[in-house]
Amino acid sequence: MSSSTLAPLVPGTVTLVGGGPGDPGLLTVAGMVALQQADVVLVDHLAPQESLEHCRPDCEVIGVGKHPHGEFVAQERINELLVEHARRGRRVVRLKGGDNFVFGRGGEEWQHCTEAGVAVRLVPGVTSSVAAPALAGIPVTHRGLVQGFTVVSGHVAPGDPRSDLDWSALATTGTTLVVLMGVTHLPQIIDALLAAGLDAGTPAAVVARAGHPEMRTVRGTVADIVARAQGIRPPAVTVIGEVAGLDFS
């Protein structure tokens, strides 16, 4: 396959498209072109639904979202669908929110397709780990404040046997900490960081539904962000570090 993200889609192949954090304007040009050419699109519920307007009228759109405590399409079944449609000679697009390779399981989908003999192309997307804070006026780096940022998943709580993150180390990196999928476990995450010595006065912010009309930003410190963020529902991104005290919105 051509390495160009703007090259025409090839029948019998899969293109993984990152749709960005929610605002349809943050879909890349290459992502839009892929949707215009697609014969079938497998789409997550967090992908920008307005972007589907770029699809042809005869394009088949298949919802394969994973709603928390609701509708759920197993990853294994998504992998199978990608291969099934590609083997039928269709130009398949897998549309996800954010970027497919940032906690999007795009690597698993790529592996499954290539192992089945299906060629794959990647169209990177705007990741919410950077875009959500930016839309709230928070730069993840800022000269004189911080020289890096660390992105982690909060899907599994600290102390859970499934967690392989070293929260003690994360508390002392000196970088901005960006936590995706961490709303449910935010109290445990904050407790772990405080126990590891993070200053309770460190600025913190939670950005919910970034890129959507109902976007909401809650600001505070590590000491009070859990209380301030009561009622926030996913999807949301948590930012912890000195930059969370900035507001360039």
Secondary structure, DSSP 8 states (H G I E B T S, - for coil): --S-TTS---TTEEEEEE-BSS-GGGS-HHHHHHHHH-SEEEE-TTS-GGGGGGS-TT-EEEE--B-TTS-B--HHHHHHHHHHHHHTT-EEEEEESB-TTSSS-HHHHHHHHHHTT--EEEE----HHHHHHHHTT--S-BTTTBS-EEEEE-SS-TT-TT----HHHHTTS-SEEEEES-STTHHHHHHHHHHTT--TTSEEEEEESTTSTT-EEEEEETTTHHHHTTT--SSEEEEESGGGG----
